[in-house]
Amino acid sequence: MSADTTTTEAPVTDGIQLTEVAASKVKSLLESEGRDDLALRVAVQPGGCSGLRYQLFFDDRSLDGDVVHDFGGVGVVTDRMSTPYLSGATIDFVDTIEKQGFTIDNPNATGSCACGDSFH
């Protein structure tokens, strides 16, 4: 057996990641809308108390320079300007008594503020 026939899966550290819980939630939201032509677009926009904030929304557009990742049939799209800021970020979905919604754990965030959705 040569070394060419064995492969080792390394953890993906570049690009955006979507947890199984978040992918399942996105899939159920799309099914409830009856749409299979939408992807979850994640963007970084100017604003917020630390300079940048996240936007997550369903989108049917395809923009020049988009980076598309597939997570079990769920498309996650980032535009070319946002992609460097989101490299290595993980999107999760939490459903607790205190909080329900999508969260983003981003190793690129060097600062944050009380609002919890901004970074610079």
N, C-alpha and C positions, 0 to 999 in steps of 0.2 A: 504494500500500500504506500503510495507516494504522498508527500505532504500536500500535493495539489488537491487531493480528494477530501481532505478534512477542512472544515470551516469552523471558526469560533465566532460566536455572536458577541460583539462588544456592546456595552450600553451606548445608546445614542446620546451624545452630549451637545450636538449642534442642531439647530432648528428648534421648532416649538414642539412640545409634547402634550398629548391629551390623555388623561387617565382613563381607565376603563369606565369608571363611574361617570365622568364627564361625557365620554363618548356615548354612553347609554342614555344619558339625559338629553343630549343633543338629538340623538336618533328618535327618542320618544316625542320631543317637541316637533320635529319635522314630520313625523307620522301624524301627529294630532292636527297639523296644518294641512296635511294631504299633499305635501310638496317633496319631491325628490330631486329638484333642480337647484336646491340651495346649498350653500356651504357656510360654515361658521367663519366669518371674517374677523380677524384680530388685528387691530391697528393701534399704533401709538400716535397720539395727537398732542400738539402743544396745549398747555393749560394745566390746571391743577395747581396746588400750592407749592409743588416742588419742580415745576417746569414741564412735565409730561404726564399724560394720563392714558389709560387703556380704553379702547372701545371694542366691544364684542357685539356683533349683530349678524343676522342671516343675510346673505347676499347672493344674487344670481348673476352678478357681473363678473367678467374676466378682464382684469386690467393688465396692461403691458408691464412685465416684470414681476407679476404675481408668483409667489412660491406656494405650491399646493402640497399638503401632506394628507395622506389617507390613513384613518384610524378605524379599521373594521367597517368600511363603507361610509364613514363620516369624513367629509372633506373639511380641512382647516386651511384657510387662505390668509397669507400675509402679503402686504404690498412691499415693493422693493425698498421703500424708505423705512418701514417698520421692522423688516426682517432682522437687521443687525441688533436692534434693541431687544428683540424677543428670542434670540438664539440661546437655547438652553432653558427657556422658561417652560413651566408646566402649568397647564390649565386643569383645574379640578372642580368638582361640584360638591358643595357641602349642604347638608340638610339636617340642621340641628334646631333645638328650641330657640337658641340665640340668633341663628343666622341661616339663611337659605340663599344659595346662589353660586355663581361661578367665582372661583378664586384664581389668581395668577401668582405663582411663586417664581420670581424672576431673579436669577443670580446677578443680572446686570444692574439691578436697582441699587444705587449707592446711597440713597436717602429716601425717606418717606415722611408722611405727615399724618395727622390724626384722621384724615378722611380715608386713608388706606388704599386709595386707588391712583396715587400719583407717585412719580419717581423722577429722578434726574440723573 
